[in-house]
Every structure is written in structure tokens, then in C-alpha cells.
Amino acid sequence: MFEKTVNRSVQPDIALYERLTKAQIENDCRIILESARIMAHTSDFGVAESRRKLIGERYAHLMTLKPFADRSQRALIKDAERVYRKAW
């Protein structure tokens, strides 16, 4: 009654995975860079600490995506790594 046949011959959509990975890398890098800019210009210790935490979270996620990055994405990641080191 609840049985369904599973089509195991379906191939993953590599182009979709590449687009999603690119979007996530760009988003993580943008958040890291913007958070560092906010940290540099705020006088509120609480805001600075929350942004430092956010940078750490996004950096950890970014490192899971790094093995799948192409050359242009690796340049973005390098900038984000530099900012991460300064924040910590």
C-alpha cells in the first residue's frame, strides 16, 4: 500500500550544487567582512562581541565549503580568513 519504487538512477544536479555552494561562500564572506567593519566602527562592546561570535560561526561554516571552492571563491575565502584572524 505505501510502497513506492525509488529511482536510483537519478544523477545529482551538479550545476545546482555548484550554484548553491557559490552562493553560500559569497554570503559567508560578505557577513564576515561586514561584521568586521561593524566591529571596527562600534563603541558598543555588546555589538562588537555579538559580531565577533557571528564571524566565528560563519568562518566555521565557510571552512566546510572551502574544499569545494573554485579559484575566484578561494580569493574571497582568503580575504575572509584574514579578517577572521584579526577579529580573534
Residue pairs with C-beta under 8 A, 6 or more apart in sequence:
21 65
21 68
21 69
22 70
22 73
24 61
24 65
25 62
25 65
25 69
25 73
25 76
25 77
26 73
26 76
28 58
28 59
28 61
28 62
28 65
28 80
29 62
29 76
29 77
29 79
29 80
31 54
31 55
31 58
32 55
32 58
32 59
32 62
32 80
32 83
32 84
33 79
33 80
33 83
35 51
35 52
35 54
35 55
35 58
35 87
36 51
36 55
36 83
36 86
36 87
38 47
38 48
38 51
39 47
39 48
39 51
39 52
39 55
39 87
42 48
42 51
52 87
52 88
55 83
55 84
55 87
55 88
56 84
56 87
56 88
58 80
59 80
59 81
59 84
62 77
62 80
66 74
66 77
69 77
